[in-house]
Amino acid sequence: MDIDINCQKEIVSISNLSVYRSGSQIIHDINVNISCGEFVGIVGPNGGGKSTLLLTILGILKPKTGEVKIYENLPLSKNVIGKVGWVPQTASNLPKNIKITVRELIQLGSISRKSYFQLTKKERKKVEKIIQIVGLEDVSQARISNLSGGQRQRAAIGKALASEADLILMDEPMVGVDRESRNSIMKLLDDLCHEENKTIVMISHDLASIKQTVHRMIYLEETIRFDGPTAEFPELSSLAALRGIEATHNELEEIGKDVVDISTGPVIIVPGKESEN
């Protein structure tokens, strides 16, 4: 991965983190450092703590032990505001009575306190490019409330991409997005890391897709069981071993039970039946 020499600083630092929700421990012993320009994919089973980790980075959930630092500051501190973008899993569940259009929603991502709601020519051009990338050109003037769930999800992604946030956190952002748009969005995210030094952390259940795009993968199931380059992510059998899952059946024994070899005739498959010869 090619990262600008000025973009090798640490963005997120997590040390000895444990988080409880409703009195139960969800994640524990989390130690992660994420640097500028990285595209990190977090995978793991339902209930493994993926969303809990992102919500803690955002400062919405508080640690039981350990700490999270963003640019060496605590989440939600004044030095962090505006530097973190967020696309939640429920981004498409916008109020049905909202009267904002697709273009207006995405433009909100480009508005800063200094712009006073006036976009520059460069910002307007960026908004148009993002509308095209997320595949919403035909509905750019339509109200968000009139879109399908997948289209609203793409609009929410577009808003995050239009922001000037250095760190973008995404919780299952591709839910309801068609394959063609998904490929375009993933390519855009990768380009943002390489060309604009954005740092992206994405949760996904689509293991095949995320392995084709991200630079680094974290497997989280209560604690981190793998953290490394995508190319080194373990295959299914090794992953099962990491999770402490043992094979229920001995493959060779099962084959022996199911195959009866009769020398004078064809091979007969008799599930579970022992040879009588």
BAFI-3210 file (N, C-alpha, C; in Angstrom, 3 decimals, decimal comma, padded with zeros to 6 digits):
// residues 277
n [1|2|3|4|5|6|7|8|9|10|11|12|13|14|15|16|17|18|19|20|21|22|23|24|25|26|27|28|29|30|31|32|33|34|35|36|37|38|39|40|41|42|43|44|45|46|47|48|49|50|51|52|53|54|55|56|57|58|59|60|61|62|63|64|65|66|67|68|69|70|71|72|73|74|75|76|77|78|79|80|81|82|83|84|85|86|87|88|89|90|91|92|93|94|95|96|97|98|99|100|101|102|103|104|105|106|107|108|109|110|111|112|113|114|115|116|117|118|119|120|121|122|123|124|125|126|127|128|129|130|131|132|133|134|135|136|137|138|139|140|141|142|143|144|145|146|147|148|149|150|151|152|153|154|155|156|157|158|159|160|161|162|163|164|165|166|167|168|169|170|171|172|173|174|175|176|177|178|179|180|181|182|183|184|185|186|187|188|189|190|191|192|193|194|195|196|197|198|199|200|201|202|203|204|205|206|207|208|209|210|211|212|213|214|215|216|217|218|219|220|221|222|223|224|225|226|227|228|229|230|231|232|233|234|235|236|237|238|239|240|241|242|243|244|245|246|247|248|249|250|251|252|253|254|255|256|257|258|259|260|261|262|263|264|265|266|267|268|269|270|271|272|273|274|275|276|277]
n.u [000,847|000,620|001,428|001,326|004,293|003,973|001,811|001,915|001,337|-000,144|-003,566|-005,740|-005,655|-005,903|-006,019|-005,800|-008,589|-011,855|-015,343|-018,566|-022,009|-025,287|-024,626|-023,140|-020,064|-018,800|-016,638|-013,110|-009,736|-008,683|-006,394|-005,303|-003,811|-004,224|-003,180|-002,737|-004,233|-004,812|-006,943|-009,169|-010,704|-013,196|-014,196|-016,300|-018,375|-021,971|-022,771|-020,214|-018,947|-018,287|-019,756|-019,933|-017,270|-016,794|-018,662|-017,548|-015,148|-016,213|-017,074|-019,560|-020,153|-018,766|-015,583|-015,023|-012,606|-009,309|-008,542|-009,499|-007,992|-008,068|-006,204|-004,565|-006,338|-009,259|-012,281|-014,921|-013,878|-013,032|-010,979|-011,308|-013,731|-015,404|-013,442|-014,057|-015,991|-019,167|-020,942|-023,672|-025,153|-027,849|-028,249|-029,889|-032,402|-033,900|-036,014|-039,344|-040,710|-038,884|-037,709|-035,565|-033,415|-031,551|-029,164|-028,918|-028,584|-026,108|-024,536|-024,503|-022,481|-020,242|-020,274|-018,801|-017,995|-016,741|-017,591|-020,123|-022,429|-022,059|-020,993|-017,865|-016,624|-015,027|-015,947|-018,613|-018,205|-017,043|-019,208|-020,938|-019,439|-019,425|-022,143|-022,446|-020,702|-021,920|-024,108|-026,531|-027,437|-029,799|-031,736|-031,048|-032,312|-034,482|-036,538|-035,229|-036,984|-038,486|-036,987|-035,665|-034,664|-032,007|-031,104|-031,242|-029,288|-027,013|-027,011|-026,492|-023,920|-022,669|-022,863|-021,096|-018,733|-018,419|-017,645|-015,089|-013,827|-011,148|-011,016|-013,070|-015,739|-017,499|-020,392|-021,430|-021,943|-022,758|-025,180|-028,076|-027,165|-026,614|-024,613|-023,015|-022,912|-021,784|-019,203|-018,162|-018,251|-016,543|-014,156|-013,862|-013,526|-011,068|-009,467|-009,680|-008,174|-005,609|-005,107|-006,046|-005,349|-007,224|-008,528|-010,017|-012,354|-014,122|-016,953|-018,017|-020,028|-019,627|-017,366|-015,872|-015,988|-014,829|-012,264|-011,186|-010,696|-009,898|-006,958|-006,064|-007,075|-009,197|-010,151|-012,741|-013,961|-015,274|-012,671|-009,641|-008,799|-007,420|-005,241|-004,001|-002,275|-004,388|-003,764|-002,755|-004,830|-006,481|-007,525|-010,713|-010,570|-008,370|-009,265|-011,413|-010,013|-008,743|-010,931|-011,465|-013,021|-013,812|-013,618|-016,532|-016,900|-014,817|-013,251|-012,144|-013,109|-015,830|-015,955|-015,187|-017,408|-019,395|-018,767|-018,875|-016,899|-017,173|-015,642|-016,361|-018,169|-019,670|-018,726|-020,571|-022,518|-023,501|-025,011|-023,762|-023,766|-022,270|-019,856|-020,851|-019,344]
n.v [-001,187|002,159|004,899|008,316|009,945|011,795|010,915|008,898|008,883|007,950|007,377|006,236|004,906|002,188|000,747|-001,967|-002,359|-002,870|-003,428|-003,082|-003,938|-003,495|-004,760|-006,960|-008,311|-007,384|-006,954|-007,482|-006,906|-005,461|-004,320|-002,083|-000,318|002,163|003,542|006,574|006,595|003,894|001,159|-000,566|-003,631|-004,974|-008,026|-010,790|-012,925|-012,498|-010,584|-010,567|-008,232|-006,188|-003,813|-002,659|-002,009|000,009|001,946|002,621|003,756|006,011|007,279|006,985|004,762|003,923|002,921|000,079|-000,737|000,391|002,495|004,725|006,560|009,253|010,844|011,327|012,305|012,097|010,455|012,487|014,824|018,339|018,636|016,583|016,706|016,904|015,582|012,960|010,717|009,036|006,178|004,569|001,281|001,532|003,595|003,941|004,131|006,619|009,331|009,209|011,512|013,407|016,133|016,613|016,546|014,115|015,242|017,469|016,246|014,929|017,151|018,308|016,991|018,241|020,726|023,030|024,666|026,957|027,520|028,584|027,508|027,884|026,419|025,786|025,933|023,702|021,993|021,608|020,263|017,955|016,891|016,268|014,286|012,300|011,700|010,466|008,279|006,781|006,032|007,520|009,370|009,608|010,103|012,308|014,703|013,880|013,386|012,127|010,550|009,292|007,314|003,963|001,546|000,702|002,756|004,946|004,176|004,357|007,105|008,012|007,015|008,545|011,106|010,858|010,423|012,828|014,511|016,255|014,641|012,916|010,381|007,700|005,845|002,855|000,929|-001,940|-000,821|-001,541|-002,780|-003,625|-002,477|-002,668|-004,952|-003,721|-000,999|-001,369|-002,293|-000,004|001,824|000,629|000,749|003,510|004,087|002,849|004,394|006,845|006,356|005,886|008,176|010,472|010,202|009,304|007,571|004,529|002,550|-000,342|-002,318|-005,525|-008,226|-009,490|-011,391|-012,266|-010,089|-008,000|-008,921|-008,543|-005,892|-004,303|-003,228|-004,311|-006,721|-007,386|-009,825|-010,159|-011,466|-011,162|-010,750|-009,750|-011,935|-012,203|-010,039|-008,420|-008,221|-008,423|-010,463|-012,412|-013,375|-016,001|-019,226|-020,993|-023,365|-022,843|-020,524|-021,462|-022,893|-020,803|-019,754|-021,704|-023,831|-027,166|-029,974|-031,874|-034,335|-037,024|-036,922|-039,018|-041,287|-041,021|-041,330|-043,987|-045,234|-044,684|-045,696|-048,649|-051,109|-053,315|-055,963|-057,451|-055,966|-052,711|-049,640|-048,962|-046,552|-046,360|-044,759|-044,583|-047,370|-050,448|-052,569|-055,800|-057,824]
n.w [000,000|-000,917|000,879|001,663|002,708|004,676|005,954|007,850|010,447|013,587|013,816|015,261|018,490|020,537|023,668|025,870|026,042|027,314|027,125|028,448|028,073|029,108|031,491|030,744|029,577|026,491|024,699|025,149|026,266|024,032|021,753|019,533|016,873|014,475|011,487|009,542|006,336|006,145|005,186|006,797|007,479|009,514|010,671|011,721|013,834|014,365|017,199|018,109|018,801|017,054|016,223|018,727|019,228|017,268|018,096|020,503|019,718|018,555|020,797|021,849|023,388|026,566|027,845|029,989|030,973|030,071|027,158|024,450|021,913|019,628|017,322|019,512|021,322|023,440|022,354|020,998|021,977|021,638|019,818|018,086|016,863|013,772|012,425|012,178|010,340|009,989|009,111|009,860|010,392|010,137|008,391|006,212|007,257|007,343|008,458|007,190|006,559|005,877|003,959|002,384|-000,488|-002,481|-003,514|-001,832|000,666|000,354|-000,160|002,354|003,618|002,675|003,720|005,868|009,008|008,266|005,732|005,642|004,524|001,840|-001,001|-002,552|-005,952|-006,406|-004,381|-005,162|-007,535|-006,539|-005,133|-007,267|-008,525|-006,563|-006,384|-008,844|-008,535|-006,478|-007,816|-008,161|-009,971|-011,518|-009,650|-008,247|-007,656|-006,296|-003,386|-000,346|001,101|-000,816|-001,911|-002,402|000,143|-000,327|-002,016|-000,298|001,485|-000,108|-000,527|002,058|002,403|000,456|001,607|003,793|002,408|001,166|003,130|005,016|006,731|008,253|009,268|008,610|009,685|009,219|009,422|008,244|005,552|002,986|002,880|001,165|-001,163|-004,628|-006,659|-008,688|-007,924|-005,431|-006,036|-007,265|-005,156|-003,253|-004,668|-004,805|-002,071|-001,587|-003,264|-001,934|000,331|-000,733|-002,352|-001,049|001,531|003,405|006,254|006,754|008,438|008,354|009,017|008,023|006,793|004,494|003,616|001,370|-000,387|001,107|001,503|-000,979|-001,136|001,194|003,059|005,357|007,788|010,538|012,769|014,879|017,800|020,573|021,556|019,870|017,362|015,056|013,349|010,757|007,510|004,612|002,802|004,438|005,871|007,564|006,173|006,081|007,730|009,364|010,527|011,992|013,892|015,231|016,497|018,263|017,474|017,007|014,779|014,181|012,992|011,916|008,951|007,398|008,671|008,205|005,456|005,260|006,367|004,549|002,037|000,256|-000,922|-003,454|-004,862|-007,104|-008,446|-009,132|-007,371|-004,548|-003,005|000,182|002,528|005,766|006,137|007,013|005,406|004,322|003,381]
ca.u [000,000|001,398|000,910|002,136|005,265|003,467|000,570|002,218|001,065|-001,189|-004,858|-006,502|-004,878|-006,780|-005,171|-006,397|-009,994|-012,981|-016,596|-019,748|-023,324|-026,345|-024,020|-022,383|-018,852|-018,943|-015,281|-012,090|-008,317|-008,531|-005,238|-005,242|-003,331|-004,562|-002,426|-003,280|-004,212|-005,170|-008,313|-009,241|-011,967|-013,438|-015,131|-016,533|-019,763|-022,941|-022,585|-018,799|-018,461|-017,815|-020,418|-019,550|-015,952|-016,913|-019,373|-016,609|-014,235|-016,972|-017,311|-020,947|-020,025|-017,609|-014,839|-014,965|-011,173|-008,555|-008,911|-009,434|-007,508|-008,091|-005,248|-004,082|-007,393|-010,390|-013,403|-015,864|-013,212|-013,143|-009,936|-011,680|-014,973|-015,226|-012,413|-014,548|-017,244|-019,832|-022,044|-024,199|-025,854|-029,225|-028,207|-030,988|-033,665|-034,125|-037,441|-040,087|-041,226|-037,789|-037,956|-034,287|-033,132|-030,294|-028,043|-028,804|-028,024|-024,682|-023,890|-024,302|-021,189|-019,189|-020,407|-018,030|-018,349|-016,121|-018,169|-021,404|-023,378|-021,758|-020,009|-016,962|-016,742|-014,391|-016,835|-019,772|-017,725|-016,860|-020,542|-021,443|-018,685|-019,872|-023,486|-022,243|-020,055|-022,877|-025,151|-027,809|-027,631|-031,188|-032,633|-030,319|-033,232|-035,605|-036,485|-034,719|-038,116|-039,078|-036,024|-035,647|-033,710|-030,659|-030,743|-030,982|-027,988|-025,986|-026,982|-025,814|-022,491|-022,219|-022,692|-019,856|-017,604|-018,279|-017,126|-013,637|-013,345|-009,941|-011,315|-014,441|-016,147|-018,666|-020,966|-022,197|-022,472|-023,198|-026,471|-029,064|-026,517|-026,416|-023,219|-022,284|-022,653|-020,875|-017,844|-017,737|-018,038|-015,341|-013,021|-013,735|-012,962|-009,647|-008,817|-009,612|-007,050|-004,341|-004,908|-006,382|-004,896|-008,319|-008,401|-011,362|-012,575|-015,412|-017,483|-018,721|-020,230|-019,286|-015,947|-015,246|-015,871|-013,916|-010,895|-010,724|-010,584|-009,199|-005,521|-005,814|-008,288|-009,260|-011,226|-013,118|-014,975|-015,060|-011,339|-009,070|-008,217|-006,489|-005,041|-002,855|-002,535|-005,461|-003,197|-002,425|-006,033|-006,532|-008,613|-011,796|-010,173|-007,497|-010,097|-012,159|-009,078|-008,568|-012,141|-011,600|-014,040|-013,250|-014,420|-017,437|-016,733|-013,541|-013,567|-011,773|-014,017|-017,114|-015,813|-015,163|-018,749|-020,314|-018,374|-018,722|-016,177|-017,451|-014,635|-016,933|-019,178|-019,364|-018,685|-021,920|-022,560|-024,576|-024,746|-023,786|-023,906|-021,001|-019,765|-021,216|-018,433]
ca.v [000,000|003,379|005,931|009,526|009,908|012,661|010,329|007,657|009,066|007,115|008,058|005,617|004,078|001,510|-000,049|-002,726|-001,955|-003,772|-002,670|-003,801|-003,413|-004,126|-005,569|-008,096|-007,964|-007,631|-007,084|-007,358|-006,992|-004,964|-003,456|-001,820|000,975|002,357|004,687|007,357|005,975|002,477|000,724|-001,712|-004,344|-005,728|-009,119|-011,649|-013,380|-011,640|-010,565|-010,648|-006,967|-005,269|-002,511|-002,124|-001,401|001,277|002,914|003,068|004,690|007,245|007,885|006,757|003,828|004,210|001,722|-000,396|-000,594|000,820|003,777|004,968|007,893|009,638|011,952|011,497|012,909|011,238|010,646|013,578|016,047|019,406|018,467|015,459|017,050|017,226|014,734|011,583|010,507|007,843|005,612|003,464|000,210|001,974|004,879|004,029|004,301|008,035|009,634|009,231|012,852|014,329|016,751|016,913|015,753|013,360|016,162|018,293|015,426|014,731|018,454|018,567|016,439|019,155|022,013|023,204|025,877|028,102|027,759|029,273|026,866|028,213|025,478|026,259|025,220|022,404|021,170|021,227|019,251|016,733|016,355|015,651|013,055|011,301|011,280|009,509|007,079|005,978|005,586|008,173|010,502|009,700|010,499|013,301|015,749|013,252|013,412|010,915|009,739|008,570|006,335|002,635|001,432|000,649|004,081|005,807|003,767|004,940|008,545|008,195|006,804|009,720|012,219|010,628|010,567|014,240|015,259|016,421|013,790|012,129|009,013|007,344|004,577|002,345|-000,299|-002,625|000,223|-002,046|-003,461|-003,126|-001,867|-003,664|-005,333|-002,747|000,175|-001,781|-002,320|001,376|002,457|000,059|001,301|004,890|004,088|002,531|005,577|007,877|006,016|006,043|009,472|011,590|009,846|009,009|006,334|003,960|001,328|-000,832|-003,615|-006,189|-009,668|-010,006|-011,700|-012,346|-008,736|-007,166|-009,422|-008,053|-004,433|-003,652|-003,461|-005,004|-007,319|-007,714|-010,757|-009,838|-012,275|-010,794|-010,166|-009,837|-013,249|-012,010|-008,657|-008,430|-007,964|-009,222|-011,649|-013,411|-013,775|-017,471|-019,921|-021,369|-024,342|-022,163|-019,571|-022,247|-023,208|-019,577|-019,563|-022,825|-024,755|-028,455|-030,742|-032,830|-035,627|-037,365|-037,060|-040,333|-042,267|-040,894|-041,931|-045,431|-045,706|-044,443|-046,342|-050,099|-051,527|-054,696|-056,241|-058,037|-055,076|-051,290|-049,056|-048,595|-045,602|-046,696|-043,881|-045,111|-048,833|-051,151|-053,627|-057,116|-058,822]
ca.w [000,000|-001,011|001,764|001,681|003,805|005,723|006,453|008,548|011,867|014,166|013,908|016,344|019,408|021,490|024,550|026,988|026,077|027,530|027,127|028,914|027,701|029,915|032,532|030,190|028,850|025,051|024,161|026,197|025,882|022,662|021,529|018,095|016,402|013,064|010,983|008,442|005,013|006,164|004,931|007,699|007,515|010,747|010,429|012,868|013,935|015,035|018,640|018,451|019,350|016,008|016,358|020,036|019,084|016,542|018,936|021,538|019,042|018,378|022,098|022,253|024,503|027,399|028,242|031,374|031,233|028,906|026,575|023,008|021,571|018,221|017,255|020,874|022,127|023,713|021,433|021,270|022,432|020,635|018,811|017,235|016,154|012,365|011,828|012,117|009,634|010,502|008,334|010,662|009,699|009,926|007,694|005,249|007,982|007,585|008,626|005,931|006,275|005,595|002,651|001,753|-001,682|-002,477|-003,687|-000,638|001,748|000,097|000,002|003,778|003,996|002,238|004,401|007,096|009,736|007,604|004,412|005,805|003,623|000,453|-001,515|-003,592|-007,232|-006,210|-003,557|-005,984|-008,474|-005,761|-004,864|-008,498|-008,743|-005,591|-006,815|-009,936|-008,014|-005,722|-008,738|-007,879|-010,895|-011,987|-008,553|-007,447|-007,225|-005,594|-001,926|000,280|001,556|-001,947|-002,418|-001,798|001,241|-000,874|-002,523|000,867|002,025|-000,975|-000,265|003,348|002,136|-000,283|002,548|004,541|001,499|000,815|004,279|005,087|007,823|007,968|009,681|008,272|010,283|008,498|009,973|007,203|004,664|001,689|002,993|000,226|-002,326|-005,677|-006,866|-009,493|-007,090|-004,356|-006,576|-007,483|-003,851|-002,653|-005,407|-004,364|-000,726|-001,714|-003,836|-000,902|001,208|-001,452|-002,983|-000,174|002,879|004,321|007,025|006,751|009,208|007,895|009,427|006,932|006,854|003,170|003,742|000,048|-000,934|001,881|001,274|-002,274|-001,140|002,301|003,188|006,624|008,333|011,959|013,111|016,253|018,472|021,969|021,548|018,531|017,095|013,946|012,929|009,863|006,097|004,025|002,163|005,459|006,606|007,517|005,500|006,981|008,741|010,316|011,236|012,980|014,977|015,994|017,295|019,179|016,978|016,615|013,824|014,818|012,347|011,305|007,545|006,886|009,236|007,540|004,130|005,456|006,651|003,462|000,797|000,313|-002,120|-003,842|-005,884|-008,322|-009,014|-009,031|-006,043|-004,132|-001,887|001,118|003,678|007,126|006,213|006,999|004,404|004,820|002,806]
c.u [000,879|000,743|001,874|003,046|004,815|002,213|000,825|001,958|-000,105|-002,469|-005,635|-005,565|-005,828|-005,915|-005,986|-007,891|-010,931|-014,229|-017,726|-021,001|-024,388|-025,769|-023,198|-021,165|-019,006|-017,587|-014,285|-010,690|-008,089|-007,353|-005,048|-004,679|-003,612|-003,911|-003,131|-003,151|-004,566|-006,652|-008,469|-010,637|-012,077|-014,522|-015,260|-018,005|-020,673|-022,749|-021,140|-018,207|-018,025|-018,424|-020,071|-018,206|-016,049|-017,617|-018,486|-015,593|-014,919|-017,205|-018,727|-021,007|-018,738|-016,910|-015,050|-013,521|-010,494|-009,046|-008,813|-008,949|-007,601|-007,249|-004,781|-005,078|-008,490|-011,487|-014,328|-015,204|-013,223|-012,097|-010,246|-012,910|-014,674|-014,212|-012,863|-015,892|-017,825|-020,974|-022,571|-024,918|-027,278|-029,289|-029,371|-032,329|-033,893|-035,626|-038,156|-040,584|-040,131|-037,917|-036,670|-034,070|-031,803|-029,104|-027,837|-028,201|-026,524|-023,919|-023,631|-022,952|-020,033|-019,202|-019,600|-018,460|-017,792|-016,822|-019,475|-022,419|-023,189|-020,648|-019,133|-017,186|-016,145|-015,287|-018,058|-019,394|-017,542|-018,208|-021,097|-020,735|-019,171|-021,269|-023,382|-021,668|-021,046|-024,102|-026,515|-028,070|-029,090|-032,147|-032,003|-031,220|-034,442|-035,425|-036,004|-035,866|-038,745|-038,168|-036,219|-034,629|-032,278|-030,188|-030,459|-029,633|-026,860|-025,871|-026,256|-024,311|-021,914|-021,983|-021,390|-018,636|-017,363|-017,686|-015,609|-013,039|-012,120|-010,163|-012,784|-014,731|-017,451|-019,114|-021,893|-022,775|-023,040|-024,523|-027,464|-028,492|-026,250|-024,935|-022,424|-021,934|-021,669|-019,434|-017,298|-017,417|-016,763|-014,085|-012,788|-013,094|-011,464|-008,870|-008,669|-008,445|-005,721|-004,073|-005,170|-006,040|-006,042|-008,016|-009,803|-011,380|-013,993|-015,743|-018,205|-018,875|-019,862|-017,782|-015,231|-015,006|-014,817|-012,465|-010,320|-010,386|-009,697|-007,723|-005,203|-007,124|-008,125|-010,428|-011,512|-014,231|-014,703|-013,672|-010,773|-008,362|-007,313|-006,431|-003,799|-003,243|-003,596|-004,934|-002,899|-003,647|-006,239|-007,711|-009,593|-011,363|-009,282|-008,278|-010,917|-011,267|-008,840|-009,748|-012,344|-012,663|-013,366|-014,192|-015,266|-017,206|-015,306|-013,811|-013,270|-012,703|-015,364|-017,065|-015,845|-016,542|-019,650|-019,987|-018,163|-018,096|-016,434|-016,572|-015,234|-017,956|-018,761|-019,280|-020,085|-021,828|-023,768|-024,345|-024,881|-023,841|-022,545|-021,040|-020,088|-020,303|-017,270]
c.v [001,232|004,458|007,112|009,511|010,794|012,100|009,000|007,771|008,193|007,928|007,559|004,753|003,511|000,602|-000,658|-002,460|-003,117|-002,921|-003,587|-003,125|-004,203|-005,105|-006,750|-007,600|-008,349|-007,818|-006,882|-007,475|-006,579|-003,998|-003,292|-000,429|001,069|003,647|005,357|006,601|004,515|002,278|-000,602|-002,322|-005,143|-006,766|-009,955|-011,999|-012,331|-011,724|-010,615|-009,350|-005,938|-003,874|-001,859|-001,422|-000,058|002,339|003,435|004,029|006,043|007,982|007,714|005,779|004,133|002,911|001,365|-000,315|-000,144|002,146|003,759|006,390|008,081|010,898|012,343|012,224|011,890|011,482|011,761|014,826|017,078|019,276|017,339|015,777|017,494|016,356|013,288|011,548|009,158|007,436|004,416|002,437|000,634|003,298|005,050|004,268|005,756|008,294|009,785|010,626|013,866|014,845|017,125|016,014|015,021|014,310|017,008|017,518|015,254|016,048|018,785|018,043|017,360|020,477|022,018|024,493|027,128|028,475|028,531|028,818|027,265|027,289|026,138|025,460|023,820|021,465|020,715|020,142|017,915|016,075|015,650|014,332|011,950|010,801|010,249|008,203|006,186|005,622|006,212|009,368|010,703|010,181|011,593|014,423|015,199|013,378|012,058|009,974|008,916|007,485|004,975|002,609|001,426|001,991|005,045|005,470|004,371|006,453|008,844|007,998|008,020|010,913|012,084|010,849|012,034|015,070|015,382|015,581|012,996|010,659|008,734|005,949|004,126|001,013|-000,916|-001,629|-000,288|-002,810|-002,816|-002,465|-002,943|-003,851|-004,290|-001,506|-000,156|-001,774|-000,906|002,062|001,942|000,583|002,746|004,964|003,811|003,723|006,686|007,626|006,318|007,485|010,654|011,312|009,708|007,697|005,772|002,661|000,863|-002,197|-004,229|-007,672|-010,320|-010,242|-011,687|-010,956|-007,924|-007,623|-008,904|-006,568|-003,866|-004,031|-004,362|-005,538|-007,628|-008,664|-010,586|-010,759|-012,187|-010,192|-010,337|-011,179|-013,247|-010,528|-008,638|-008,132|-008,918|-010,523|-012,760|-013,868|-015,285|-018,015|-020,436|-022,332|-023,711|-021,165|-020,272|-022,581|-021,985|-019,347|-020,694|-023,825|-026,029|-029,175|-031,770|-034,233|-035,786|-037,707|-038,450|-041,414|-042,225|-041,504|-043,442|-046,004|-045,648|-045,207|-047,835|-050,546|-053,006|-055,028|-056,762|-057,128|-053,633|-050,848|-048,560|-047,662|-045,930|-045,878|-044,600|-046,619|-049,492|-052,244|-054,975|-058,194|-059,085]
c.w [000,000|-000,166|001,745|002,903|004,967|006,383|007,148|010,048|012,313|014,329|015,124|017,180|020,462|022,357|025,684|027,164|026,392|027,673|027,562|028,374|028,446|030,933|032,050|029,420|027,384|024,385|025,298|025,590|024,430|022,606|020,021|017,849|014,904|012,592|009,816|007,124|004,989|005,846|005,668|007,673|008,803|010,466|011,698|012,951|014,551|016,547|019,073|018,961|018,328|016,148|017,687|019,957|018,367|017,379|020,065|020,951|018,860|019,692|022,603|023,424|025,263|027,807|029,710|031,852|029,946|028,357|025,060|022,801|020,052|018,100|018,664|021,774|022,384|022,679|021,928|021,841|021,302|019,528|017,826|016,390|014,729|011,657|011,651|011,407|010,033|009,576|009,115|009,812|009,358|009,168|006,728|005,924|008,355|007,726|007,291|005,565|005,981|004,167|001,919|000,544|-001,542|-002,566|-002,432|000,528|001,571|000,248|001,470|004,256|003,644|002,987|005,690|007,778|009,054|006,296|004,454|004,754|002,162|-000,039|-002,561|-004,867|-007,118|-005,411|-004,343|-006,983|-007,773|-005,467|-006,096|-008,787|-007,816|-005,937|-007,924|-009,424|-007,274|-006,550|-008,515|-008,796|-011,259|-010,913|-007,697|-006,938|-006,475|-004,088|-001,401|000,668|000,443|-002,504|-001,761|-000,672|000,753|-001,388|-001,368|001,492|001,207|-000,748|001,047|003,208|001,420|000,625|003,332|003,664|001,142|001,946|004,202|006,214|007,387|008,274|009,404|008,819|009,632|009,082|008,930|006,192|003,342|001,729|002,026|-001,011|-003,373|-005,974|-007,628|-008,676|-005,978|-004,834|-006,772|-006,165|-003,199|-003,340|-004,985|-002,987|-000,762|-002,271|-002,795|000,052|000,528|-001,866|-002,054|001,288|003,891|005,038|007,199|007,545|008,903|008,471|008,239|007,222|005,522|003,112|002,397|-000,521|-000,214|001,709|-000,030|-002,242|-000,047|002,339|004,383|007,175|009,810|012,173|014,600|016,727|019,970|022,190|020,144|018,360|015,864|013,627|012,048|008,435|005,545|003,433|003,164|006,250|006,468|006,726|006,548|008,082|009,803|011,153|012,315|014,174|015,860|016,935|018,296|018,774|016,492|015,664|014,567|014,285|011,842|009,855|007,000|007,407|008,538|006,151|004,240|005,702|005,424|002,181|001,018|-001,003|-002,391|-005,043|-007,179|-008,984|-008,853|-007,576|-005,705|-002,934|-001,030|002,393|005,005|007,241|006,107|005,925|005,035|004,263|003,737]
res [m|d|i|d|i|n|c|q|k|e|i|v|s|i|s|n|l|s|v|y|r|s|g|s|q|i|i|h|d|i|n|v|n|i|s|c|g|e|f|v|g|i|v|g|p|n|g|g|g|k|s|t|l|l|l|t|i|l|g|i|l|k|p|k|t|g|e|v|k|i|y|e|n|l|p|l|s|k|n|v|i|g|k|v|g|w|v|p|q|t|a|s|n|l|p|k|n|i|k|i|t|v|r|e|l|i|q|l|g|s|i|s|r|k|s|y|f|q|l|t|k|k|e|r|k|k|v|e|k|i|i|q|i|v|g|l|e|d|v|s|q|a|r|i|s|n|l|s|g|g|q|r|q|r|a|a|i|g|k|a|l|a|s|e|a|d|l|i|l|m|d|e|p|m|v|g|v|d|r|e|s|r|n|s|i|m|k|l|l|d|d|l|c|h|e|e|n|k|t|i|v|m|i|s|h|d|l|a|s|i|k|q|t|v|h|r|m|i|y|l|e|e|t|i|r|f|d|g|p|t|a|e|f|p|e|l|s|s|l|a|a|l|r|g|i|e|a|t|h|n|e|l|e|e|i|g|k|d|v|v|d|i|s|t|g|p|v|i|i|v|p|g|k|e|s|e|n]
***
